[in-house]
């Protein structure tokens, strides 16, 4: 009998201690707000009847504590998100400030940052259409991104306009070549700009379908991106 009693005590005490600690924490966190929530229940006539062996007051207290705990949980999560955002934002600002103070690094950093923001900031709509261009020589093709249409041709007397195309390098698309092409030398592709960048950055590992579209359709698409 003594062995059984000790075994039961060893099993029961941790459970009882856990229950006591949990209830203490629940009461400690919810006690300042219980009367407020119960007042709301009384104001609207809610939880006015008992259930089983629980009185109406006990039901109100239990439900009040439950809603208070849920509210405190989401409040804590919200505060954590805000605090973490401010902390990360502060670190980014400090890092940005430090990079701007280093003599040689600041020029490279500022230039790279400006280019990357120009490339990836969707609001600028810097690139209007993905094309294939004859680069670096005829017979080879490279992915290019149209930046502007209808650039007047200079020097040869022809009136047909040129198209400005940025040809990024791989795997770093922040550098590249800005060239002017005759529209007839370009192959217009049905490919989002984001997919083109994925293909360039991955050095062609991420396969992307190259579906040609007519210049008229491409022109309509470029007009839409300008809106």
N, C-alpha and C positions, 0 to 999 in steps of 0.2 A: 504493500500500500504506500509506503514511504517513497519508493522509486517512482510509482505512478504519479504521486502528488508533485514530486520535484520535476518530472518530465512535463506535466501539465503546466506547472508554474513557469518553467523555462519557455514553454510555447506561448503562454498567455501574456506574460509580462511585456515582451517586446511589442505585441499588438496593442495592449492597453496603453503603454507609454507612447506609442505612435499616435494612437487616437487622442490622447490627452494633449499632446503637443500640437497636433493638427487643429483640434478644437480651440486651443488657446490662440493660435495664430488667426484662425477664422474670426473668433470673437474680437481679437485685438484689432484686426483690420476693418471689421464691419461695424463695430459698436458705435463709432461716431456718426454713422449714417443710418442706422436701423430705424431710429425714431422718425427720421425724415421720410423714409420709404413707407413705413407703417402709416404715417400721417396721410400720405397720398392714397394708400389703400382705403383708409377710413373715409377720406374725402369723396371718393368715387364708389364707395360701398363694395369694395373688392375683398375677397377672402374673409367673409364675415361668418362662415360656418366651419365647424370642425370637420375632421376626417379621421375615421377609425378612432383611435385612442388619443389623437392630437386635438387640442382645443383650437379655437379660431386664432387666439393670440399666438400660439405656437406655430401654426401654419403661416401666419403673417411674418413671424420672425424668420422662419426657415427660408421662405420665398424671398424675403428682403435680403437676407444674407447671400442667397444665390445670385440675385441681380447685382448686388454690390460687388461681389467677387468677380463677376463677368465684366462689369464696368471697370474695376480696378485693373483687371488683366489687360484689357484693350488700351486703357490709359497708360499703363506701364510700357506696353509694346510701342504705342505712339510716341511716348517720350524717348524711348530707346532709339527709334528711327530718326527722330529729329536730332537727338544728341549725336548719333553716329554720322548723320549727314553733315552737321556742322563741323564735326571733328575731321572727317575726310575732306570736306571743302577747305578747311583751314590748312590741312597738310598740303593740299594741291596749291593753294595760294602761296604758302611758304616755299614750296619747291620751285614754283614759277618765279618767285622773287629772287631766290638764290641763283637760278640759272641765268637770270638777267643781270646778275652782278659779276659773273665770270667773263673777263674780257673777250676771249676768242669764242668760248662756248655760246655766249649770248647771241652772237650774230648767226651762228648755225641754228641755234634753238629757235630764235625768232622767225627766221626764214622758213624753217621746217614747219613751225606751228602755223604760220600764215598760209602756207601752201596746203597743209592738211585740212585746215578749216575751210579753205576755199573748195577743196575737192569733196570733202565728205559732208559739208553742211548742206542739207537738202534744200533749205530755203533759198540759197543762192541760185540753184538750178544752173550751175556753171556749165555742165555738159548736157548737150541736147540730144545727141544721137551717137550710137556706137557704129563704127565703120571699119572696114579693112582698107588699108592704104598700101601702095607700092613702096615699101621701105625695108631696108636701107637702099634698095635698088630695084629696078624693074625685074619682075620674075619672082620676087619674094613679097610676102604680105605681113603686115603687123596690125595689131589692134590700135585704133585711134578713136578719139572722142571729139566730136564736133563742138567747137566753142562759139563759132559765129558764122553766119551765112552772108552771102552777098558782099564780099570784099572786092572793091574795084581793082581790076587788073591794071598794072602800071608798066609802061615801057614798050609794049609790043603792038599797041594800037587796037587790040581786040577788046570788044565790049563785054564779053562774057565774064561774069563775076567768079571769084574764087571762093573757096570754103576754108576757114581756119580750122585746123585739126591739131589737137594735142596728142602726141604719141608718147605714152608713158613708158618708162623702163621697168624691167622686172628684176628682182621682186620688190623693188622700191618705187612705187608709182608716184612719189612726190617729185621725182625728177623726170625729165623727158625732153621732147623736141616739139616746138611749135612751128608748124609748116602750113603753107598754103597749097591747096590742091585744086585742080580742075575737077568739077563734079563728076565728069565722065570717068575719071580715074578711080573713083571710090566705089566700094561695094557696101551698100547699106544693109545693116543687120537688124533682125528682130530680136534684140537682146537688151535687157535693162542695164543701165550703167553699173549698178551694184554687182551684177553677175560678171560684167567685164572686169571689174576690179578684182573680184575673187579669182578669176582666171589668171590675171596678170600677177597678183601677189603669190599665188601658188605655183608659179612657173609652168602653168598648163596642166598641173596635176589634177585640179578640179575641172572635170570635163564640162564644157558648156556647148550646147547645140548652136551651130552657126547657120542660121536660117536667113537667107537673103530676102529682102523686100525691095519693092520698086522705089525709085527716088521720089515719086509723088507721095506715096504713103509715108516715107521718111520725112518729107517736107511737112506734111500735115502734123506728124507727131512732134516735130520741132516747134511748130507754131503753137501747139497745145502747151508745151513746156514753158513757153514764154508768158503764158497767161498768169 
